[in-house]
């Protein structure tokens, strides 16, 4: 059982303690929006396909300039408050309409630099989120004071990119790692992916499911560093839960070394106990680490000789939906395939290749998550020459429309003349009635007509903007789990600046749009 931290040494600034106003229908309480993982705001009525083109920037929040990673924390909105983490080691609660500060929480000091690396979930009077140092926090929703804290994993590069989900008194979160991208001098690899369930009131560990057997030492790498296997199989993405059957669904990553465990799989677990109900492994073999893309890959890349160095994780959050009375679960893979299974048995119902596979890269496929509005699945592809947004029939997998990332995205706006710009979508898709929301690596945040796929609005985030906190910020690439759109009560929110690939004299930004 994991132990909670008894004392908090970091600073906590309570600027205003305002109760959340109840607008439950318009809330976006967590990364996936709901337990089904729809990423769809059905309650939105102010913004629609007819007026989305009139959206204006209402306020912005600018992060301080620093030598840290980009924004990775998709906001949550509950009542009149927006909750989000920054790359600066702080977590914020602000007025959703004006950006005025409610409270701030500073992450406790860690053995390595820590920043918020997932999207928060707000439930039962608490705000739950994890950080890059593999710690997990529960804060008081009204005040920001620490309720409890646990260490998810003690691995050298373990982290939390899986945004939590809450159900029936438990909070669920996965653990992943960057151990596979450490230098070859590192004794690789000992990380074991896992999905955990904690008591929401105490932080006590209720169950843990490991996705790979414990690695054992099997020899050395060419440079003499110790070699362990099997390893990896991180849980990058967020789970979803079928409340009727009490089943949790979550995807897994590839092996770092060896071959074993539930790599590249969709897992169906008993949400109360963690017991396995079924698994479907969608790749026969997939052993990849960053050494596979290095000039000296020979001897360091376990799958190089047999072509299994794929990096074809299931890094996307699943979607639960019902077709003709049959409960289905779909999920995208980094191979570019969207898979749909019978939610009860794991039997394949249909598959659709949407992205172009790119071996030893895994960046051509489907990343982070898709959206379902009750009629269509909206699925985006990453580096797919070009990346596209698809509307797909949930019953058959037939493509209803497809819209490529605009060809002029890298030649206009703030991305013009910048190296490393691509027509690509490394962003989760969101939707609201009549509108699909999606950003791209060119820094553009776009609204699409849900019926036709036509782009009806675009905002270039790579431009200077004055934040309500007094700092000037500038957006960047829209990629990663934190730059998906959040729609709530006539407002649309997005973080911009996943990486520092574009020239930026400032910090990155959170942007809030309205009519």
C-alpha positions in Angstrom: 0.0 0.0 0.0 1.3 3.4 -0.9 1.7 5.9 1.9 0.4 9.4 1.8 2.7 12.4 2.5 2.1 13.7 5.9 3.4 17.2 5.4 3.5 19.7 2.5 6.5 21.9 2.4 5.7 23.7 -0.8 3.9 27.0 -0.8 0.2 27.2 -1.1 -1.3 30.6 -2.0 -5.0 31.0 -1.3 -6.0 34.1 -3.2 -9.8 33.6 -3.2 -11.9 30.8 -1.9 -15.1 31.0 -4.1 -17.6 28.1 -4.1 -18.2 26.5 -7.5 -21.5 27.4 -9.0 -23.5 24.4 -10.1 -23.8 24.1 -13.9 -23.4 20.3 -14.0 -24.6 20.0 -17.5 -21.9 22.3 -18.8 -19.1 21.0 -16.7 -16.1 19.3 -18.3 -14.8 17.5 -15.1 -11.9 15.5 -16.5 -9.8 14.8 -19.5 -12.2 12.4 -21.3 -15.2 14.5 -20.4 -17.2 11.5 -19.0 -16.8 7.9 -18.0 -17.5 6.8 -21.6 -14.6 8.8 -22.9 -16.7 10.7 -25.4 -14.8 14.0 -25.3 -18.2 15.5 -26.3 -20.0 18.4 -24.6 -23.6 17.5 -25.3 -24.9 20.4 -23.1 -23.3 23.2 -25.2 -26.0 25.4 -26.8 -24.4 28.8 -27.1 -21.6 27.9 -29.6 -22.7 26.0 -32.7 -21.7 25.5 -36.3 -23.6 28.7 -37.3 -21.7 31.0 -35.0 -18.4 29.3 -34.1 -16.8 31.6 -36.8 -17.5 34.6 -34.5 -15.4 33.3 -31.6 -13.0 35.8 -30.0 -10.3 35.5 -27.5 -11.8 36.6 -24.1 -8.7 36.1 -21.9 -5.4 34.3 -21.7 -3.1 33.1 -19.0 0.7 33.3 -19.8 3.2 31.0 -18.1 6.6 32.4 -17.1 9.5 31.7 -19.4 11.6 28.8 -18.3 13.7 25.9 -19.2 11.0 23.3 -18.8 8.7 21.2 -20.9 5.6 22.5 -22.7 2.0 22.6 -21.5 0.6 19.1 -20.9 -2.4 19.7 -18.6 -5.8 19.9 -20.3 -8.0 22.0 -18.1 -11.1 20.9 -16.2 -14.1 23.2 -15.8 -16.6 22.8 -13.0 -19.2 25.5 -12.3 -17.5 28.9 -12.6 -13.9 27.6 -12.1 -11.3 26.3 -14.4 -8.5 24.0 -13.1 -5.2 23.4 -14.9 -1.6 22.7 -14.3 1.4 24.5 -15.8 4.9 23.6 -16.9 6.2 25.9 -14.2 5.5 23.5 -11.3 2.2 25.1 -10.2 -1.4 24.2 -10.4 -4.1 26.9 -10.8 -7.7 27.5 -10.1 -9.2 30.6 -11.9 -12.5 32.1 -12.8 -13.6 30.4 -16.0 -15.2 33.6 -17.4 -12.5 36.2 -16.5 -9.3 34.3 -15.6 -9.3 36.0 -12.2 -7.3 33.9 -9.7 -9.0 31.7 -7.2 -6.0 29.8 -5.7 -2.6 28.4 -6.6 -0.8 25.3 -5.5 3.0 24.8 -5.8 4.2 21.3 -6.3 6.4 20.0 -3.5 10.1 19.8 -4.3 11.1 16.5 -5.9 14.3 14.7 -6.7 13.9 15.9 -10.3 12.1 18.8 -11.9 8.4 18.3 -11.4 5.6 19.8 -13.5 1.9 18.9 -14.1 1.9 16.3 -16.8 -1.7 15.2 -17.1 -5.2 16.7 -17.0 -6.9 17.1 -13.7 -10.2 15.5 -12.7 -12.6 17.3 -10.3 -14.9 15.0 -8.3 -16.3 14.7 -4.8 -14.9 18.1 -3.7 -11.4 17.2 -4.7 -9.1 17.9 -7.7 -6.9 14.9 -8.7 -3.8 15.1 -10.9 -0.4 13.6 -11.3 3.1 15.1 -12.2 6.2 14.2 -14.1 7.9 12.9 -10.9 5.3 10.1 -10.7 3.4 11.7 -7.8 -0.3 11.8 -7.5 -2.2 14.6 -5.6 -5.7 15.2 -4.3 -6.4 18.9 -3.5 -9.4 20.5 -1.8 -11.5 21.8 -4.7 -12.5 25.0 -2.8 -9.2 26.0 -1.3 -6.4 24.2 -3.1 -5.1 22.7 0.1 -3.5 19.3 -0.1 -5.7 16.4 1.0 -3.3 13.6 0.3 -0.4 12.7 -1.9 1.1 9.3 -3.0 4.1 8.2 -5.0 2.9 6.1 -7.9 6.3 4.7 -8.9 9.9 5.1 -7.9 11.5 4.4 -11.3 14.3 6.7 -12.5 12.0 8.2 -15.3 8.5 7.1 -14.3 5.8 9.8 -14.8 2.1 10.4 -15.0 0.6 11.2 -18.4 -2.6 9.2 -17.8 -5.2 11.6 -16.6 -7.3 10.2 -13.7 -10.9 9.1 -13.7 -13.2 8.8 -10.6 -16.0 6.2 -10.1 -17.7 4.8 -7.0 -15.2 6.1 -4.4 -12.1 5.2 -6.4 -9.8 7.2 -8.5 -7.9 5.4 -11.3 -4.6 6.4 -13.0 -2.0 4.8 -15.1 1.8 5.1 -14.8 4.3 5.4 -17.7 8.0 6.1 -18.1 10.6 7.8 -20.2 13.2 5.2 -19.3 13.2 4.0 -22.9 14.6 7.3 -24.1 17.5 7.6 -21.6 21.1 7.3 -22.9 22.5 3.9 -23.8 24.8 4.1 -20.7 21.7 3.5 -18.6 21.1 0.0 -17.3 17.9 -0.7 -19.3 15.2 -1.4 -18.5 13.5 -2.0 -15.2 10.2 -0.1 -15.5 6.9 -2.0 -15.2 3.7 -0.2 -16.4 0.7 -0.4 -14.1 -2.8 1.0 -13.6 -3.8 1.8 -10.0 -7.0 2.4 -8.0 -7.0 4.6 -4.9 -9.5 5.5 -2.3 -10.6 9.0 -3.0 -10.7 10.1 0.6 -7.5 8.6 2.0 -5.2 7.9 -1.0 -5.0 4.2 0.1 -4.1 1.9 -2.7 -7.0 -0.5 -3.3 -5.5 -2.4 -6.2 -2.7 -2.3 -8.7 -2.5 -4.2 -12.0 1.0 -4.6 -13.5 1.1 -4.9 -17.3 4.4 -6.8 -17.6 6.3 -9.3 -15.4 9.0 -8.1 -13.2 12.2 -7.6 -15.3 15.2 -9.8 -14.6 18.9 -9.3 -15.5 19.7 -11.2 -18.6 23.2 -9.9 -19.5 24.7 -6.7 -20.7 24.4 -4.2 -23.6 27.4 -3.7 -25.9 28.8 -1.0 -23.7 28.6 -3.1 -20.6 25.5 -1.6 -19.1 23.2 -4.2 -17.4 20.3 -5.5 -19.5 16.9 -6.4 -18.0 13.8 -7.8 -19.6 11.0 -7.9 -20.2 10.1 -4.3 -19.4 8.0 -1.3 -20.3 4.3 -1.6 -21.3 3.5 1.8 -19.8 -0.1 3.1 -19.4 0.2 6.5 -21.1 -3.5 7.1 -21.7 -6.5 7.5 -19.5 -9.0 4.8 -18.7 -12.8 4.7 -19.3 -15.4 2.9 -17.3 -18.7 1.2 -18.2 -20.8 2.0 -15.2 -23.3 -0.7 -16.0 -20.9 -3.6 -15.9 -18.2 -2.0 -13.7 -15.5 -2.6 -16.3 -12.5 -0.4 -16.8 -10.8 -0.2 -20.2 -7.3 1.1 -20.8 -4.6 0.8 -23.5 -1.0 -0.1 -23.0 2.4 0.7 -24.6 5.2 -1.4 -26.1 8.0 -3.4 -24.5 11.2 -1.5 -23.9 13.2 -4.8 -23.7 12.3 -8.4 -24.2 8.9 -9.6 -25.1 6.2 -10.2 -22.5 3.2 -9.0 -20.7 0.2 -7.1 -22.1 2.0 -4.8 -24.5 0.0 -3.0 -27.3 -3.2 -4.2 -25.7 -6.6 -3.0 -24.7 -7.4 -4.3 -21.2 -10.8 -4.9 -19.7 -10.5 -5.0 -15.9 -13.0 -5.3 -13.0 -13.1 -1.7 -11.8 -13.6 -2.8 -8.2 -10.9 -5.4 -7.9 -8.6 -5.0 -10.9 -9.2 -8.6 -12.1 -8.7 -9.1 -15.8 -11.9 -9.7 -17.7 -10.3 -9.8 -21.2 -7.4 -8.5 -23.1 -6.9 -8.0 -26.8 -3.3 -7.7 -28.0 -3.3 -5.9 -31.4 0.4 -6.3 -32.2 2.4 -9.7 -32.3 5.7 -8.2 -31.1 6.8 -4.6 -30.4 10.0 -3.9 -28.6 11.2 -0.3 -29.0 13.4 2.2 -27.2 14.9 5.5 -28.5 18.2 3.7 -29.3 16.3 2.2 -32.3 16.4 5.6 -34.0 20.1 6.3 -33.2 23.0 5.8 -35.6 24.5 3.1 -33.4 21.2 1.2 -33.0 22.9 -2.2 -33.7 23.1 -4.2 -30.5 21.0 -1.6 -28.6 17.6 -2.0 -30.4 16.1 -5.4 -29.5 13.7 -5.4 -32.4 16.0 -4.1 -35.1 16.9 -7.5 -36.8 13.3 -8.9 -36.9 11.5 -5.6 -37.6 9.6 -5.5 -34.4 10.9 -2.1 -33.3 7.6 -0.6 -34.1 6.6 1.7 -31.2 2.9 1.0 -32.0 1.5 1.7 -28.5 -2.2 2.1 -27.7 -1.6 5.6 -26.4 -5.1 6.8 -26.9 -8.0 6.8 -24.5 -10.8 4.4 -25.5 -14.4 5.4 -26.5 -17.4 3.5 -25.2 -20.6 3.6 -27.4 -23.6 1.5 -28.2 -24.7 0.4 -31.7 -27.9 -1.4 -32.3 -28.1 -2.3 -28.6 -24.5 -3.7 -28.6 -22.0 -2.2 -26.3 -18.7 -1.5 -28.1 -15.3 -0.1 -27.1 -13.0 1.6 -29.7 -9.5 2.8 -29.5 -6.8 4.3 -31.8 -3.3 2.9 -32.1 -0.1 4.6 -33.1 0.0 2.3 -36.2 -2.9 4.4 -37.5 -5.6 1.7 -37.0 -8.8 2.4 -35.1 -10.0 -0.9 -33.4 -13.5 -1.6 -32.3 -14.3 -4.5 -29.9 -17.3 -6.1 -28.3 -17.1 -4.5 -24.8 -18.2 -7.7 -23.1 -16.0 -10.2 -24.9 -13.1 -8.4 -26.6 -14.1 -9.8 -29.9 -13.1 -7.6 -32.9 -16.1 -5.9 -34.5 -14.3 -3.8 -37.1 -10.9 -2.1 -37.7 -10.1 0.8 -40.0 -6.6 1.9 -41.2 -6.7 5.7 -41.1 -3.0 6.7 -40.6 0.0 5.6 -42.6 2.2 3.2 -40.5 5.7 4.5 -39.8 7.9 1.8 -38.2 10.3 2.8 -35.4 8.5 6.0 -34.8 4.9 5.4 -34.0 4.1 9.1 -34.8 2.0 8.5 -37.9 -1.0 7.1 -36.3 -3.7 8.0 -33.8 -2.6 9.8 -30.7 -4.2 10.4 -27.3 -7.9 10.2 -28.1 -11.0 10.6 -30.3 -14.5 11.9 -29.8 -17.9 10.5 -30.1 -21.1 12.6 -30.4 -23.7 9.9 -30.4 -23.7 9.8 -34.3 -20.1 9.8 -35.5 -16.6 9.1 -34.3 -14.1 11.9 -34.9 -10.6 10.6 -35.3 -7.4 12.5 -36.1 -4.1 11.2 -37.4 -0.6 12.6 -36.6 2.2 12.5 -39.1 0.3 10.9 -42.0 1.5 13.0 -44.9 -0.7 14.8 -44.2 -2.5 14.3 -40.9 -6.3 14.3 -41.3 -9.5 14.6 -39.3 -12.0 11.8 -40.1 -15.7 11.3 -39.3 -16.4 7.6 -39.1 -19.5 5.5 -38.9 -19.4 3.8 -35.5 -21.3 0.8 -36.7 -19.2 -0.1 -39.7 -16.0 2.0 -39.7 -16.9 3.6 -43.0 -15.3 7.0 -43.5 -18.1 9.7 -43.8 -15.7 12.6 -44.5 -12.1 13.4 -44.2 -10.4 16.8 -44.0 -6.6 17.1 -44.3 -4.6 19.5 -42.2 -4.5 22.7 -44.4 -1.5 22.9 -46.7 -0.9 26.6 -45.8 -0.7 25.9 -42.1 3.0 26.1 -42.1 3.3 29.0 -44.5 1.0 31.4 -42.7 0.8 32.9 -39.2 3.4 32.3 -36.5 4.5 29.0 -38.0 5.7 30.6 -41.3 9.4 30.2 -41.8 9.8 28.1 -38.7 11.6 24.8 -39.0 9.9 21.6 -37.9 6.4 22.5 -39.0 4.2 19.7 -40.3 0.7 19.0 -41.4 0.0 16.8 -38.4 -2.5 16.3 -35.6 -0.9 15.0 -32.3 -3.9 16.3 -30.4 -7.0 14.6 -28.9 -10.2 15.5 -30.7 -13.1 17.2 -28.9 -16.7 18.0 -30.1 -19.9 19.8 -29.2 -23.2 19.8 -31.0 -22.4 20.6 -34.7 -18.7 21.3 -34.1 -15.5 19.4 -33.9 -12.4 21.0 -32.3 -8.9 20.2 -33.2 -5.4 21.8 -33.1 -2.4 21.0 -35.1 1.4 21.2 -35.1 1.2 24.4 -37.1 -0.1 26.2 -34.0 -3.6 26.7 -35.5 -6.7 25.8 -33.4 -9.6 25.0 -35.6 -13.4 24.4 -35.5 -14.9 22.0 -38.1 -18.5 21.5 -39.2 -19.4 18.1 -37.7 -21.7 17.2 -40.6 -19.4 18.2 -43.5 -15.8 18.4 -42.2 -15.5 22.0 -43.5 -13.2 24.3 -41.4 -15.5 27.1 -40.1 -13.0 28.9 -37.8 -9.3 29.1 -37.2 -7.1 30.9 -34.6 -3.3 31.1 -34.9 -2.0 30.6 -31.3 1.6 31.5 -32.3 1.3 35.1 -31.5 2.0 37.3 -28.5 -0.9 37.8 -26.1 -1.1 39.6 -22.7 -2.2 37.3 -19.9 -4.6 38.2 -17.1 -1.7 37.4 -14.8 0.4 40.3 -16.2 2.8 38.2 -18.3 3.1 38.1 -22.1 2.9 34.6 -23.6 2.9 33.0 -27.0 1.5 29.6 -28.1 3.3 27.0 -30.0 2.7 23.5 -31.3 -0.7 22.0 -30.5 0.2 18.4 -29.6 0.2 16.1 -26.7 -2.5 15.2 -24.2 -2.8 18.7 -22.7 -3.7 20.6 -25.8 -7.2 19.2 -26.5 -10.1 21.6 -26.5 -12.5 21.9 -23.5 -16.0 23.3 -24.2 -18.1 24.6 -21.3 -21.0 27.0 -21.0 -20.3 29.0 -24.1 -16.5 29.0 -23.7 -13.8 27.1 -25.4 -10.4 26.6 -23.8 -7.2 25.3 -25.1 -3.5 25.1 -24.0 -0.9 26.0 -26.6 2.8 25.1 -26.6 3.5 21.4 -26.2 7.1 21.9 -27.2 9.6 24.7 -27.7 10.1 23.8 -31.3 9.1 27.3 -32.5 10.9 30.5 -31.6 9.4 32.0 -28.5 10.8 34.7 -26.2 8.0 34.1 -23.7 6.2 31.3 -21.9 3.3 29.3 -23.4 -0.4 30.1 -22.9 -3.8 29.0 -21.9 -6.4 30.6 -24.2 -10.2 31.1 -23.5 -12.6 31.9 -26.3 -16.2 33.0 -26.4 -18.8 34.7 -28.6 
